[in-house]
Amino acid sequence: MGYTIYYRIRITRWSEFVKFIERICHGLGMELELSNDSVMIKGESVESLLIPAKGEGFVKTYGKEPVTSIYLLILYSVSAFGSVLVWED
């Protein structure tokens, strides 16, 4: 049984978001993969968080801390660069 975070995202200021997420991941020591329209953040012992410029997704974190809280903070911070809707189960 796993704890899951679901999200719907629309990032309107993509280049600014990428600069922000690069700094955050570097500071936290998390691996980051960039593409033209998405970023992937790799957390330890959980699924990777894929953040598209526009779209929806989910990530299983199994409730493991601190990664679950970090992923939630990252997802909610998207609102500074567009819009985000996050829900959990």
C-alpha positions in Angstrom: 0.0 0.0 0.0 1.5 3.4 -0.9 0.9 7.0 -0.2 0.2 8.9 -3.4 0.4 12.6 -4.3 -1.7 13.6 -7.4 -1.3 17.0 -9.2 -2.5 19.1 -12.1 -0.1 21.8 -13.2 0.2 24.7 -15.6 3.5 26.6 -15.5 3.3 29.9 -17.4 6.8 31.1 -16.4 8.8 28.0 -17.4 12.3 29.5 -17.5 12.0 31.1 -14.1 10.6 27.9 -12.7 13.6 25.9 -14.1 16.1 28.3 -12.4 14.2 28.0 -9.1 14.0 24.2 -9.2 17.6 23.8 -10.1 18.6 25.9 -7.1 16.3 24.0 -4.8 17.4 20.5 -5.9 21.1 21.5 -5.8 20.6 22.9 -2.2 18.8 19.7 -1.1 21.2 17.4 -2.9 18.5 15.9 -5.1 19.1 14.7 -8.6 17.4 16.7 -11.3 16.8 15.9 -15.0 15.6 18.6 -17.4 13.9 18.5 -20.7 12.2 21.1 -22.8 8.8 20.7 -21.2 9.3 18.8 -17.9 11.6 18.3 -15.0 12.2 15.1 -13.1 13.3 15.1 -9.5 14.7 11.9 -8.1 14.1 11.2 -4.4 15.7 8.5 -2.4 13.7 5.3 -1.9 10.6 6.8 -3.6 9.3 7.3 -7.2 10.7 10.2 -9.1 8.6 13.4 -9.3 7.9 14.4 -12.9 6.7 18.0 -13.2 5.4 18.9 -16.7 5.0 22.4 -17.9 1.3 21.6 -18.4 -0.5 18.4 -17.4 -1.2 16.1 -14.6 0.4 13.2 -12.8 1.0 11.4 -9.6 3.9 10.1 -7.6 4.0 7.3 -4.9 6.1 8.3 -1.9 4.9 5.6 0.4 4.7 8.3 3.1 8.5 8.3 3.5 9.8 11.4 5.1 11.4 13.9 4.4 10.8 13.2 0.7 7.0 13.3 0.9 7.1 16.7 2.5 9.8 18.0 0.1 7.7 16.9 -2.9 4.6 18.6 -1.5 6.6 21.8 -0.9 8.0 21.7 -4.4 4.6 21.1 -6.0 2.9 23.8 -4.0 5.7 26.2 -5.0 4.7 25.8 -8.6 1.8 28.3 -7.9 4.4 31.1 -7.9 5.1 30.3 -11.6 1.6 29.3 -12.8 -1.2 27.2 -11.2 -1.2 23.9 -9.4 -3.8 21.7 -7.8 -2.5 19.0 -5.4 -4.4 16.3 -3.6 -3.2 13.2 -1.6 -4.3 9.8 -0.6 
